[in-house]
């Protein structure tokens, strides 16, 4: 079973080889594919449960979840809730939207394959959000003391590697957390304001503005979300990666462009998906629930998932039957240099071998 909360993976490179090896593949999307403005992971669990339930109804005896990138923490989150007594499952999203997981049949999977897994959408953004933004309403506002693209702070343009001091990195990481805290507070305030207006209207104490405010589903922008210093300073968390991010080698374009991680959000979507403080969908929170056999594939040239990230993810997995295989390649399984074997092919062989040993 292959799924991602934001993308439709029907053309995933693993599918042909897995089918050829004799394994059935079920690839599905969440209801928010291609439009994650209001993606709430708790709601996405309903989509996962529907897929697993369908497979069980078709008499598939063994179901292995293959989570690629953001699909990995989604499946870990599903597993956590599936293994929790129904009465103790989450009853609402971080934004307060009711979600009746207690009433949902959530069949347990039998194993996991995590390919290029990151810690969760929120954990990912916590590392790459630009903390030098001074005013969320002004995407050009900059605190120069925190600017990751200032040579005074250690930045060097490609092909040089940046050289950020440990003192700068300490301030930078702390400031990233503070920015997420501020956005969390703003998102919660928007929800509180809407619900208060809705309550006044329903109680007959509201006016026309309350009626409108109670119906308003606010949307806001989060600028400059592609600034993990490790993407530019190759001595930090060293690996085989190239200079730049998964979005490319022009940080001005990726940090200030219209497309980027969490660029447009609803308050509910931000809190459930992109907040590294409020989101429930993370390996930090859910990895301990993974008691089934698990395989982790790490691409050593990944500039989204870094060595310390995948090590932390692997260590959270509670199962004793776990294996990690490192493959030279980038986040999408492409070769780092001409003439190298396609890393996707190497990864597929490893997955098939692992499945054959445990589920054949």
ABEGO torsion letter per residue (X at the ends): XBBBAABBAAABAAAAAAAAAGBBBBBBBBAABGBAAABBAAAAAAAAAAAAAAAAAAGBABBBBBBBEAAAAAAAAAAAAAABBAAABBABBAAGBBBBAAABBBBBBABBBBBGBBAEAAAAAAAABBAABABAABAABBBAAABAABAAAGBBBOABBBBBBAAAAAAAAAAAAAAAAAAAAAAAAAAAAAAAAAAAAAAGABBAAAAAAAABBBBBBBBGABABAAAABAABGBBABBBEBAAEABAAAAAABABBBGABBBAAAAAAAABAAABABBAAAAAAABABBBBBBBBAABAABBAAAAAAAAAABABABBBBBBBBEBAAGBBABBGBBBAAAAAAAAAAAAAAAAAX
